[in-house]
Amino acid sequence: MTLTMMAAAASGPAPVTHGGGSNNTEGDVSRKSNMARKKRDRISVVKEIDSAEERLQSCRNSLEEVDYRLRKDELTEEGR
């Protein structure tokens, strides 16, 4: 499960809306706006975490390459 999927699951079920006329009060609009902002914030955090994990993996790969080259050089020098 990706972090994006986990964030979506953590946000809980979709809000229940009631059918009817156009009697949206200012509170309803404000609440919906806050919910939308919170959802964007969660997604933004998830994207930042994903990006940090990708950078970490890139650093680990680079470190493995350097370690491999160093070992290869050491073995070459010992074999001489």
N, CA and C atoms as an extended XYZ file, in Angstrom:
240
Properties=species:S:1:pos:R:3:atomname:S:1:resname:S:1:resid:I:1 pbc="F F F"
N         0.854       -1.168        0.000 N   MET     1
C         0.000        0.000        0.000 CA  MET     1
C         0.905        1.237        0.000 C   MET     1
N         0.684        2.132       -0.937 N   THR     2
C         1.490        3.347       -0.999 CA  THR     2
C         1.043        4.334        0.057 C   THR     2
N         1.891        5.299        0.324 N   LEU     3
C         1.548        6.316        1.316 CA  LEU     3
C         0.331        7.119        0.885 C   LEU     3
N         0.190        7.340       -0.413 N   THR     4
C        -0.967        8.077       -0.904 CA  THR     4
C        -2.249        7.314       -0.595 C   THR     4
N        -2.210        6.002       -0.790 N   MET     5
C        -3.382        5.187       -0.509 CA  MET     5
C        -3.666        5.168        0.992 C   MET     5
N        -2.599        5.118        1.812 N   MET     6
C        -2.785        5.113        3.260 CA  MET     6
C        -3.407        6.430        3.725 C   MET     6
N        -2.989        7.545        3.133 N   ALA     7
C        -3.552        8.840        3.516 CA  ALA     7
C        -5.025        8.908        3.148 C   ALA     7
N        -5.377        8.364        1.998 N   ALA     8
C        -6.774        8.375        1.580 CA  ALA     8
C        -7.606        7.519        2.533 C   ALA     8
N        -7.051        6.382        2.952 N   ALA     9
C        -7.770        5.515        3.887 CA  ALA     9
C        -7.889        6.174        5.255 C   ALA     9
N        -6.869        6.911        5.648 N   ALA    10
C        -6.875        7.562        6.959 CA  ALA    10
C        -7.869        8.710        7.021 C   ALA    10
N        -8.213        9.253        5.860 N   SER    11
C        -9.127       10.389        5.857 CA  SER    11
C       -10.545        9.962        6.216 C   SER    11
N       -10.787        8.655        6.219 N   GLY    12
C       -12.101        8.168        6.639 CA  GLY    12
C       -13.082        8.150        5.490 C   GLY    12
N       -14.302        7.779        5.798 N   PRO    13
C       -15.326        7.699        4.743 CA  PRO    13
C       -15.700        9.076        4.238 C   PRO    13
N       -16.274        9.069        3.070 N   ALA    14
C       -16.710       10.331        2.470 CA  ALA    14
C       -17.807       10.934        3.330 C   ALA    14
N       -17.857       12.259        3.392 N   PRO    15
C       -18.892       12.894        4.201 CA  PRO    15
C       -20.287       12.591        3.659 C   PRO    15
N       -21.236       12.481        4.559 N   VAL    16
C       -22.621       12.198        4.187 CA  VAL    16
C       -23.292       13.506        3.810 C   VAL    16
N       -23.897       13.512        2.639 N   THR    17
C       -24.624       14.703        2.214 CA  THR    17
C       -26.097       14.339        2.151 C   THR    17
N       -26.914       15.286        2.426 N   HIS    18
C       -28.349       15.076        2.402 CA  HIS    18
C       -28.930       15.787        1.192 C   HIS    18
N       -29.775       15.071        0.488 N   GLY    19
C       -30.401       15.666       -0.675 CA  GLY    19
C       -31.373       16.753       -0.264 C   GLY    19
N       -31.760       17.530       -1.197 N   GLY    20
C       -32.723       18.568       -0.861 CA  GLY    20
C       -32.453       19.811       -1.676 C   GLY    20
N       -33.003       20.880       -1.228 N   GLY    21
C       -32.876       22.150       -1.931 CA  GLY    21
C       -31.496       22.735       -1.781 C   GLY    21
N       -31.379       23.945       -2.233 N   SER    22
C       -30.087       24.610       -2.179 CA  SER    22
C       -29.982       25.442       -0.907 C   SER    22
N       -30.104       24.779        0.223 N   ASN    23
C       -30.074       25.487        1.493 CA  ASN    23
C       -28.699       25.382        2.169 C   ASN    23
N       -27.630       25.479        1.367 N   ASN    24
C       -26.285       25.463        1.937 CA  ASN    24
C       -26.089       26.696        2.788 C   ASN    24
N       -25.752       26.459        4.012 N   THR    25
C       -25.480       27.591        4.882 CA  THR    25
C       -24.014       27.929        4.795 C   THR    25
N       -23.653       29.068        5.330 N   GLU    26
C       -22.263       29.489        5.302 CA  GLU    26
C       -21.385       28.490        6.048 C   GLU    26
N       -21.908       27.901        7.117 N   GLY    27
C       -21.180       26.902        7.894 CA  GLY    27
C       -20.873       25.661        7.075 C   GLY    27
N       -21.853       25.214        6.265 N   ASP    28
C       -21.631       24.046        5.419 CA  ASP    28
C       -20.524       24.309        4.408 C   ASP    28
N       -20.542       25.466        3.795 N   VAL    29
C       -19.532       25.819        2.800 CA  VAL    29
C       -18.164       25.908        3.464 C   VAL    29
N       -18.120       26.530        4.637 N   SER    30
C       -16.865       26.664        5.364 CA  SER    30
C       -16.328       25.302        5.769 C   SER    30
N       -17.201       24.428        6.228 N   ARG    31
C       -16.803       23.087        6.643 CA  ARG    31
C       -16.251       22.310        5.454 C   ARG    31
N       -16.922       22.405        4.318 N   LYS    32
C       -16.449       21.721        3.113 CA  LYS    32
C       -15.100       22.271        2.678 C   LYS    32
N       -14.942       23.566        2.790 N   SER    33
C       -13.682       24.193        2.427 CA  SER    33
C       -12.551       23.702        3.335 C   SER    33
N       -12.836       23.624        4.637 N   ASN    34
C       -11.835       23.130        5.585 CA  ASN    34
C       -11.480       21.682        5.309 C   ASN    34
N       -12.472       20.873        4.990 N   MET    35
C       -12.225       19.466        4.698 CA  MET    35
C       -11.365       19.332        3.449 C   MET    35
N       -11.652       20.128        2.429 N   ALA    36
C       -10.872       20.082        1.194 CA  ALA    36
C        -9.425       20.505        1.463 C   ALA    36
N        -9.251       21.533        2.286 N   ARG    37
C        -7.902       22.000        2.600 CA  ARG    37
C        -7.133       20.934        3.384 C   ARG    37
N        -7.791       20.285        4.341 N   LYS    38
C        -7.137       19.235        5.125 CA  LYS    38
C        -6.730       18.074        4.226 C   LYS    38
N        -7.586       17.725        3.288 N   LYS    39
C        -7.275       16.631        2.369 CA  LYS    39
C        -6.065       17.000        1.517 C   LYS    39
N        -6.023       18.239        1.012 N   ARG    40
C        -4.867       18.702        0.228 CA  ARG    40
C        -3.609       18.667        1.071 C   ARG    40
N        -3.726       19.092        2.328 N   ASP    41
C        -2.572       19.092        3.222 CA  ASP    41
C        -2.046       17.685        3.434 C   ASP    41
N        -2.951       16.722        3.644 N   ARG    42
C        -2.533       15.328        3.838 CA  ARG    42
C        -1.839       14.806        2.592 C   ARG    42
N        -2.400       15.100        1.438 N   ILE    43
C        -1.803       14.638        0.187 CA  ILE    43
C        -0.434       15.284        0.000 C   ILE    43
N        -0.317       16.561        0.351 N   SER    44
C         0.957       17.252        0.237 CA  SER    44
C         2.004       16.605        1.128 C   SER    44
N         1.633       16.263        2.342 N   VAL    45
C         2.561       15.608        3.266 CA  VAL    45
C         2.968       14.250        2.720 C   VAL    45
N         2.025       13.511        2.181 N   VAL    46
C         2.318       12.197        1.619 CA  VAL    46
C         3.297       12.334        0.456 C   VAL    46
N         3.091       13.338       -0.389 N   LYS    47
C         4.009       13.550       -1.509 CA  LYS    47
C         5.402       13.892       -1.009 C   LYS    47
N         5.499       14.693        0.044 N   GLU    48
C         6.804       15.028        0.608 CA  GLU    48
C         7.491       13.787        1.155 C   GLU    48
N         6.740       12.926        1.825 N   ILE    49
C         7.304       11.690        2.359 CA  ILE    49
C         7.767       10.792        1.225 C   ILE    49
N         6.950       10.649        0.191 N   ASP    50
C         7.336        9.843       -0.968 CA  ASP    50
C         8.616       10.375       -1.591 C   ASP    50
N         8.720       11.683       -1.722 N   SER    51
C         9.903       12.300       -2.296 CA  SER    51
C        11.127       12.035       -1.426 C   SER    51
N        10.973       12.149       -0.119 N   ALA    52
C        12.092       11.896        0.803 CA  ALA    52
C        12.526       10.429        0.725 C   ALA    52
N        11.563        9.518        0.616 N   GLU    53
C        11.898        8.099        0.501 CA  GLU    53
C        12.635        7.814       -0.801 C   GLU    53
N        12.234        8.473       -1.884 N   GLU    54
C        12.924        8.297       -3.165 CA  GLU    54
C        14.359        8.816       -3.080 C   GLU    54
N        14.548        9.984       -2.432 N   ARG    55
C        15.909       10.521       -2.268 CA  ARG    55
C        16.762        9.592       -1.409 C   ARG    55
N        16.166        9.038       -0.349 N   LEU    56
C        16.880        8.104        0.514 CA  LEU    56
C        17.316        6.875       -0.269 C   LEU    56
N        16.422        6.338       -1.081 N   GLN    57
C        16.764        5.164       -1.888 CA  GLN    57
C        17.868        5.501       -2.880 C   GLN    57
N        17.811        6.679       -3.465 N   SER    58
C        18.858        7.105       -4.399 CA  SER    58
C        20.208        7.190       -3.684 C   SER    58
N        20.203        7.750       -2.478 N   CYS    59
C        21.448        7.850       -1.698 CA  CYS    59
C        21.984        6.470       -1.351 C   CYS    59
N        21.094        5.558       -0.976 N   ARG    60
C        21.535        4.188       -0.660 CA  ARG    60
C        22.153        3.517       -1.891 C   ARG    60
N        21.534        3.715       -3.053 N   ASN    61
C        22.072        3.133       -4.276 CA  ASN    61
C        23.447        3.700       -4.586 C   ASN    61
N        23.609        5.011       -4.426 N   SER    62
C        24.900        5.644       -4.675 CA  SER    62
C        25.955        5.115       -3.708 C   SER    62
N        25.577        4.952       -2.458 N   LEU    63
C        26.494        4.439       -1.452 CA  LEU    63
C        26.917        3.013       -1.786 C   LEU    63
N        25.987        2.206       -2.249 N   GLU    64
C        26.313        0.834       -2.642 CA  GLU    64
C        27.292        0.829       -3.812 C   GLU    64
N        27.105        1.729       -4.778 N   GLU    65
C        28.016        1.816       -5.917 CA  GLU    65
C        29.417        2.196       -5.466 C   GLU    65
N        29.522        3.176       -4.582 N   VAL    66
C        30.824        3.607       -4.077 CA  VAL    66
C        31.481        2.479       -3.298 C   VAL    66
N        30.704        1.802       -2.454 N   ASP    67
C        31.228        0.681       -1.674 CA  ASP    67
C        31.744       -0.415       -2.598 C   ASP    67
N        31.001       -0.709       -3.651 N   TYR    68
C        31.414       -1.727       -4.619 CA  TYR    68
C        32.740       -1.339       -5.275 C   TYR    68
N        32.842       -0.076       -5.704 N   ARG    69
C        34.088        0.378       -6.345 CA  ARG    69
C        35.274        0.288       -5.391 C   ARG    69
N        35.071        0.682       -4.138 N   LEU    70
C        36.158        0.602       -3.158 CA  LEU    70
C        36.598       -0.840       -2.933 C   LEU    70
N        35.655       -1.739       -2.798 N   ARG    71
C        36.002       -3.158       -2.617 CA  ARG    71
C        36.729       -3.695       -3.837 C   ARG    71
N        36.264       -3.307       -4.998 N   LYS    72
C        36.885       -3.764       -6.237 CA  LYS    72
C        38.332       -3.277       -6.302 C   LYS    72
N        38.577       -2.010       -5.958 N   ASP    73
C        39.936       -1.457       -5.960 CA  ASP    73
C        40.802       -2.170       -4.935 C   ASP    73
N        40.283       -2.465       -3.746 N   GLU    74
C        41.055       -3.154       -2.717 CA  GLU    74
C        41.441       -4.550       -3.183 C   GLU    74
N        40.515       -5.261       -3.803 N   LEU    75
C        40.805       -6.609       -4.287 CA  LEU    75
C        41.842       -6.557       -5.404 C   LEU    75
N        41.750       -5.548       -6.244 N   THR    76
C        42.701       -5.430       -7.353 CA  THR    76
C        44.105       -5.180       -6.804 C   THR    76
N        44.247       -4.318       -5.809 N   GLU    77
C        45.546       -4.014       -5.233 CA  GLU    77
C        46.124       -5.224       -4.511 C   GLU    77
N        45.308       -6.012       -3.827 N   GLU    78
C        45.791       -7.184       -3.112 CA  GLU    78
C        46.231       -8.278       -4.079 C   GLU    78
N        45.577       -8.354       -5.202 N   GLY    79
C        45.917       -9.365       -6.185 CA  GLY    79
C        47.226       -9.099       -6.904 C   GLY    79
N        47.750       -7.890       -6.787 N   ARG    80
C        48.985       -7.540       -7.504 CA  ARG    80
C        50.192       -8.110       -6.868 C   ARG    80
